[in-house]
Amino acid sequence: MNQSVILTVVGSDRPGLTRALADAVYAVGGNWLESHLARLGGKYVGSVLVELPGDRLAELEAAAHAIDAEGLTVALVPAAAPVGDRGGQSLGIEIVGQDRPGIVREVTTVLAGLDVNIEDFTSEIEGSAWSGAPLFRGRARLLLPATVTTDQVRAALEEISGEIMVDFSRQAEAV
């Protein structure tokens, strides 16, 4: 019986780290299903969802420890069973505003208050095209419960501050 595990990785960034992970997964007959890998704060960080034969988990752990010897910390976490149809609407948003402490906290507090699930979130700081001042840019893929509309999300986010703009990058769609 196959099982799914999540590999989490952190280490000094250098060429070949993704290949080392891919080699370890392949060596145990695993299938690389999904990943989020990036350079963050000068480090190589990420997560990989892998499906592998149930009797090969110990081998994957051994292969992960071999990667550890190359300067990469790898942890294995069992993946959760699929929840099934969670219903609701999928919504993409982009948030842009002058950077300041607390933006992510404020946005996530509003979304949690509406019982909105954040399915994916990325953020970065960049220089403003006009002033060069630090500009916060965040992108999220949300799952809205059936009782929450796009307009409610927009209104709640716009109440946070007049300093941020919220753009709905795609229309809500049934999931």
N, C-alpha and C positions, 0 to 999 in steps of 0.2 A: 504494500500500500504506500502510495506517495504521501509526502508531507511537505508543508511549506514552512520555510524559515526566513527570517529577516537577518541579513548581515548588516551590522552598523560598523562603520569604519571611520577612523581618525588617524592622521599621521602627517609627517612632513611631506609636502608635495614634491613629487619628482616624476619624471617619465617612467612609465611601466607599471604603475600601481593598479590601474584598471585592468591591465593585462594579467597581473598576478592574481587578482580576484577572479577574473574570467577563467584562468587556468585552473584554479582551485575548484571552482564550480564544475567545470567540464570534467576534471579528473575523477570526480565521484559520480558522474552520470547525471549531474544536476542540470536544470533548465533555468536560465536567467530570465525571469518574467518581467521585472520592472525595476527601475532604479532612479535614484536622484543622487548624483555625484557632482561635487563642485569644489572649487578653490574658495575657501572662506577664511578670512583672517590669516592668510598665508599658509593654511593647512589644507590638506585633502580630506574632505568630509563627505559622508553620504550614507545611503542605505540601499540595499539590494534585496528584492524579494526573489527567492529561489525555491523551486520545487525539486525535490530529489527523492529517490527511493528511500523508504523508511529505514532500511537497514544500513544506510550509508551516512547517517548523521555523524557518527563518531569519526568517520574518515574526513568529512568536511571540517569538523572541529580541528583535527590534526593538521589539515592543509591550512586552515586559518592561523593556527599557531606558527606554522612555517612562515607565513606572511608577517606575523608579529615580529619574527626575527629580523625582517628586513625594514623595521621601523614603522610598521603600521599596526595599530591596535584594532582588532576585529572582535566583535561580540556577536553571538548567535542568539536570536530570540525566536521562539515559536510564533508563527503567524496565527492570528485569530481565525476562527472559522468564518466563512462569509455570512453576513447578517441576513442576506436575502433582499427582497425589495424594500428599500427604506422609504420609497415614495417621496413626493415633494417635487420641487422645481430646482434645476441647476441654474446658477447665475454666476457670471464672471464679473468682477469689479476691479477697477484700478483706482487707487487712492494716491493723490499727489498733493504735497504741501511743503511749506518751509519746515526743515527738520527741527525737531525739538524733542526733549525727553517726554515719553508718555504717549506718543501717537499710537503705537501698536496696542498698548494697554487700553486706551480709550476705544479704539475700533473693536477690539475683541470683546470688551465689556458690553458694548452695544449689541454685537452679534449674539453673544451668549444670552443676553437678556431677551432676545427674540427667539431663542432656541434654534438658532441657525448653526449648522455644522460647517466648519471650515474644512474642506476636502483637500485643498492645496493652498499654500501661501508662500510667496517669495517677496523679498523686499531688498532695497538697496538705497544708498545715498549717492547722489550725483550733484554736480555743480549746476546751478541755474544758468540757463542760456543768457539771461539778461543781466543778472547781478553777480553770478559766480557763487552766490551763497549756497550752502548745503540744502539740497532738495530731497525730501523723502519720497520714494515711489514704492508702492506696494501693490501686488496683484494677488487676487484670491479667487478660487473657485469654491462657491458656496452651495450648500444644499439647504433650501428653504423648506420648512415644514408646510404642510398643506394649508395651515391656518395663517400663513404670513405671505403678504404680497410684495412684489418688487417695490411698489410705492412706499410701503411701510419701511422697508430696509433703507431706501433712499432718504426718507424723511428722518429716520433715526440717526443715520450717519451724518446728514447735513446739520443736525443739531449739535454735533460735537464741537465744531469750531468754524468760524467763517474763514479760517486760514487754510482749510483743506478742500480739495475738489474731489468729488466721487464721480467716476465715469463707469457706466455699465457697459462693459466691452462686448457683451452679447446679450441678446434677449433671453429672458427666462424660458426654459423649455422643460417639458415633462420628462421625468426620469423614468 
